[in-house]
Amino acid sequence: MDVFSTPAHFQPLNSLLNGDSSKPKLRNVRSSIPSSLPGPLLHAAPSKSRLSSSSPVSVASPLEPAIDVAAGEEKFDWYSQWYPVMPVCDLDKREPHAKQVLGMDVVVWWDRNENAWKVFDDMCPHRLAPLSEGRIDPSGRLQCAYHGWCFDGNGNCKLIPQSPLDGPSRDREGGIPLDFTLKKLGIEGFDAELEFGYCKYQAPCILSIHADVDSPSKGRRRMTLTFMCVPVSPGNSRLIWAFPRNFDIWIDKVVPRWMIHVANNLVLDSDLYLLHIEERKIKEIGSKNWQRACFLPCKSDALVVGYRRWFNKYADGEVDWRGRFSGDLPPTPPREQLMDRSCSRAYKSLNAMATVLEVVAIGLIGVVAAATKQGAVSAAGRTRLAILGSVCYAVSRWLAHFVQKYFRYHGYNHSVPDKAMVFVQMFRLGVAP
């Protein structure tokens, strides 16, 4: 079977394909409702099974009148009702919102093309990333933050940046179609050919991407990007990466490691929450059923298909923990804990520097106050000390913010345009397993 063919039965959480079999269609769980209602409503799909009572049910209470319940009457169906989701006055039309009703994750967003609120399943049919982490694109469509797929108000997929039919110029961050081709798959892993080189997956945890680039001025440049993802426990892994190359090696000797980590984190962990949610959704449907939920129509998904095939065929769809763990995923931690990525030595040093600057600032302000009272320092001298103290305090506050954002927690609001995130989107190749 062609690894890039559309699954014969693609129906993730009741999402349906439209007439164009090359693109998916999301299930819009919001139908027509009276315009007088104060907010978007969700109509849960009717359950497929109906529960019935085989004997009359009597209510005996001295405080309530007796109610006759007819034998065999159907039980109330919670999934055939309308539910208010959120008052519109609390919703921002500029970004999608994650909500939950009856345990179902939904995304609420404003479709300016139809001038109406829409409620969809909060799951992109491509790789199951939450659409609520995405954005409203310039054309007013709901765009997934993971790989840029766009959906209109009727749930139709209108843009796949990785598809040659849509082309790269229509993607906000410059995503382009990539041609990956699987060549060999066995118990030791698999090989793949890329447009710019080749890729090798060495089971169970090493992925290497090799590229050769000809430069007229600097000759042939060779580089390898290697990821080593070590399983630690269910839901937890340790990522080690390396970037050997034959050019610009001086950067590693001059630039501190923590600065390189700060730049790389924009790529490596901006997807962390999306992958965290994807892992749980695949766990719910079963690792061996992933192809029924994920829609992978492009060649850029070849490495994902290759890994999933290897995982199911040679590892039976699970990691062998040898009885140390049950295999169940731990509860989702707070996002601040999930995104905690401190580089210990740099974190301690920069924190200490921020504290020293704050102490110096307070000391200088104290000196200025004492000198003003005693007249021991000229007015010009006091002004210079006050300015220096203010600068030290401002730098200490900026440094504390920098440490918190880049060493502790960065929430990644994908709905707001960010120049730094342009680099992130351009780097996303769709190769994360």
N, C-alpha and C positions, 0 to 999 in steps of 0.2 A: 504494500500500500504506500502511496506517496505520503511522506511525512508531513506535507504541507496541505493536504486535502482537507476540505471542510468536513467535520464529523457528520455522519449520517443522522445522528440524533443529537442536535445541539439545543439544549433546553435548560440553561442554568437558572434554577429557581423560577421556573415558568416563563423566562424570557423566550421570545420566539423569533425565528428568522422571518424577515419580510420576503417579498418577491425576489429581491436580489440576493442570491445565495452566497455572494462574496462578502456580505457585510451583515452583522447581527442587528437585531432589534431588541431594545430593552422593553421590559414590561412596565407600562405606565399604570400605576395602581390608583391613579386619580381619574375618575370619569366626570361626566358633566354634573355639576352641582348648582343649586340656586345661587345667584350672584349676591344675594343678601347675606349669606353666611360670612362671619368675621374672619375666617382663615381657611387655609387648605385642609381638605378632608381626605382621609384614606379609607377606601373601601376594600377590606380584606377579602381575598378570594375565597369562595365557598369551599369548605372542606369536602373531600371526596367521600368520606364516610359519614353516615348519619347514625347517631345513637338513639335507641328507642327503649321505652320501658315496657316490659311484658306484663306488668301488673299495675293496678291503680295505686297512686301515691296519695296518702291521706295526710292532712296537716292537722295535728291536734294541739291546740294551744288555747288556754282560757282567755288570752288577751287578744286573739285574732279570730276573725270569722272563719268558719270552715270553707275550704275551697275544693271543689270537685275537679279532679284532674282525670281527663278521659284516658282510658287504657290505650296504650300503643301510640300516644301522642309523641311527636318528635321532640328531642331535647334541643334547647336553645343553641344555635350555632354562632359562636363568637366570631367566626371568620366570614360571615355573610352580612356584616354590619358596616355602617359608616362610623368613622372615628375622627374627631377633631385632632389635628396634629399640633398646631401652634398658632397663636394670634399673629396676624400679619404685621402688627405694629412692632413685634419683637424680632422680625426677620429682616435681614439686610439683602436687598435685591442684587447686590454686587457679588455675592458669593454663595455657594451651595451650603446647606446645613444638614448635619447628621441628626436624625431623630430615630426613635425606636417605639414601635407599637406592637403589643402582644409578642414581644421578643423578636420581632422582625426589624431588621435594619433598613431604613429608608433614607433617601436624600430628598430634601425639599429645595427647589431652586426656581428662580423667576425667569420665565421664558418671555423675553421682551418682544420676540417676533409675533407671539400670539397674545401678548399682554395678559398673561395668566401664570399662576403658580402651578408647578408640576411636582409630582411625587413619584419617584422611581425606586426600584430595588437599589440599595446602596452597594452595588457590585458591578464593576466593569466586566463584560463578558470575555475580555481578552485574557487577563491574568488575575481576575477576581479582586483587584484593588478597590478600596472604597471610593466611590465617585464623590463623596462629600469632602474628600481631601483635595479635590480638583479645583476647577475655576470656571468662570463664564468667559468664553473666548470672545474675540472682537466681533464675531458674527452672531453673538447671542446664544451660542450653543453650550451645552454642558460638556466640559473637556476633562478627561481623566488626567491626573497629574503624573501617572506612571509612564505611559508611552504616548500620550497626546491624542487618544481616540476621542472623537467629538460626536455628540448625539443631539438631535433636534427634540422639540417638544413632544413629538409622537414616538420617541424611542428609537428612531432610525439612525443608524451610524452613518454620518456624513463625511467623516475624514479618518483615514488610517495613515499617519505619516510614513509608516514603514512600507506602505503599498506602492509599487511603481505606478499604479493607475492614478494615485492622488498626487504624487510627486513631493519633493522637499520644500518647494517655495511656499506652500500653504501652511506650514507648521510654524508657530510663533517663535519657537526656540531653534529652528533650523534642523529639525530631525530629518534624516534622509533614509531612503530604502537601502538595506544592506543584503548582500547576496552571500548567505552561508549555506554550505552543502555538506551533509554528513557523508563520510566515505567508509568508515569502518566502525562497527560497534561489537564489542565482545566483553567478556567478564573483566578484563583489565581496564575498560573504559572505551573511549571512542576518539576518532580523529574527524576534523572538519576542515574544509577549504573555505577561505575567506577571500574577499576581493583584494585585500591588501596583504595577505599572508596565509597563515594556517593556525589552527587551534587544536590543542590536545587536552583531553580530560583523562587524568590518571586516577582511577578509582582508589579510595573512595572520596578524596577531598581536594585534589589539586587540579586547577584549571589554568592552562598557560596559553596566552595569545601571542603569537610571534608575527612581527611585521618587518618588512624591508622597504625603505623609502629612498629613492634616488634624489640627491640634491646636487644641482649643477655646481654649486660653490663648495660644498663640503663632502661630496662623494656619497657613497652608499651608507645610509644610516640603518642600523639594526637595533631593534628593541624587542623586549619580551615583558609582558605584563602577567605576573603570576599571582593567583589567589590560592591560599591554603585555608580552607574552611574546616576547622577541627570540631567534630561533634563533642560537646561537653556533657549535656544532659538534655532531656526532651525540652524543646523550645529555646535552647541556648547553644551557641557555637562561638568559637574563637576564630577571628579572621586575622590571618597573617598575609601580608602581600609584599611583593618585591617588584622593582622596575629596572632590571639590568639593561644597559644600552651601551653603545660605543660613541656617544656624543654627550656634550654638556655634563660630563661627570663632575665637574667642579662645583655644580650646584649643591650636590650632597655634602661636599666638604665645607662650603661656606655658609649655606643657609642652615640655621638650627632645625633639628628634627621636629620640634613642636610647631614651627611655622609651616613645614611641609604637611604635618598632620592636620593643621587647621584648614589648609587648602583642600586636602584629600577628603576630609570629612564632608565637605560640601557634596561630594559625589557618593562616597561610600555609605554615609548614614542618612542622607536625605530620603532614601527609599526604605529606611529601616522599619518605620511604622507600617508602610504599605505591605512589606513582606511579612511582617508580624501578623497582620490581618489575613493575608493570603494563606499563610501556613495553617491558621485555624480553620479557614473555610475548606481547604483541601482535606484537613483532618475530619471535618464533619461529613464530607461526601465520600471519603475513603480514597487513599492514595491511588488505588488501582482504577478509580473512576474519574480521575482528573480530566481526561479528555472529553468527558461528557459535560463538564462545566466550563472548561477553558476553550476559547475559540482562537486558534493559532493559524491564520491563513497565510502568513508571510514567511519568506525565507529567513528573515532576521530572527525568527523563533526557533530555528533549527537546533540550536544548542540546548534549549529548554526541552524540546521534544526528545533529543538524544539522551539527556540526563534522566528524564522521566521513564523512558523505555529501559534504560540500563537499571534504574532503581527498582522497577517492577519485575523485570525479567531475572536479574541476578541477585537482588537483595530482598525479593518478595515484598517490596513496597514498605519496608521498615528497617530501622537501625537495630542491630542485634546488641542489646544492652546487657546480655547475659544475666538477666534477673535483677540487675541493680535498680532498674526503673520499670514501671508498668507500661510506659510508653505514652501515658496521658500527658497532655500539655498542661503546664502550670497556669494559674489565673493570670490574666493580663495585668501587668503592674502599671502604676501611674506613668503617664508619658514622661514625666521628669526623670523617673528611675530608668525607664526604657532607653532614653536618649542620653544617659549619663556616660560620658566618655572621657573623663579627665586623664590628662597626661601628667602623671604624678609629680615629677621633678619640676617641670615648667609651671605646673599649677601652683605648687608651693612657692616657687621663686617669684612669680608674678603677684601672687597674693601678698607675699611679704613686702614686695616693692610698693604695692598699693597702700599697705598699712603704714610703711615708713613715710611715704609722701603725705598721707593724711596727718600723721603726727607732726611732721615738719610744718605743714600748713597751719595747724593749730598753734604750734610754738611761735611761728612768725607773727600770727595775729596777736598772741599774748604779748610779744615783745613790743609790737606797735602800740598796743593799749597802754603798757607800762611806760613807754617812752613819751607818749602823748601826755600822760599825767605828770611826769617828772620834767618834761622838756629837755631830756638828755640827748635827743636826736632831732636833727633839723626836719622841717616839713618835707623837703624833697626826699630825705632818707626814709622817713616813715612811709611816704607814698610808694617808694620802690619796694620796701619790705612788704607792704600790704598787697601790692601787685604780685610779688613773688609768692606770697602765701596763698593768694587766690588761684594762681596758676597751678601751684602744687596740689591744692584741693581739687581743682577741676580735673587735673590729670589722674589723680587717685580715683575719682569717681568714674572717669572713662575707663580706666584700667580694670576696675572692679566689674563694670558692665561687660567689658571685653572677655574677662575670665569666665563670667557666668554664661555668656552666650556661646563661646567657642570651646570651652573646656568642660562645662557642666550640662547645659541644656539649650538647645536650639529647636524651637517648635516647628519651623518650616511652614509658614502660611503660604501654600501654593497658589492661593487665589489672588495674591497681591504680586504684581510684576516686580521682579528683583533681578538686577543685572548679574548678580553672582549666580542665580539659578539658571541663567542662560547657558553657562558653562556646564551645569549639571545636566540639563536636558540634552545638550549636544553630545554628552558622554554616554548617555544611556543607550546601550546597544541591545538591550533585551536578552542578555546572556545570564542573568542571575537565576540559578535553579529554583 
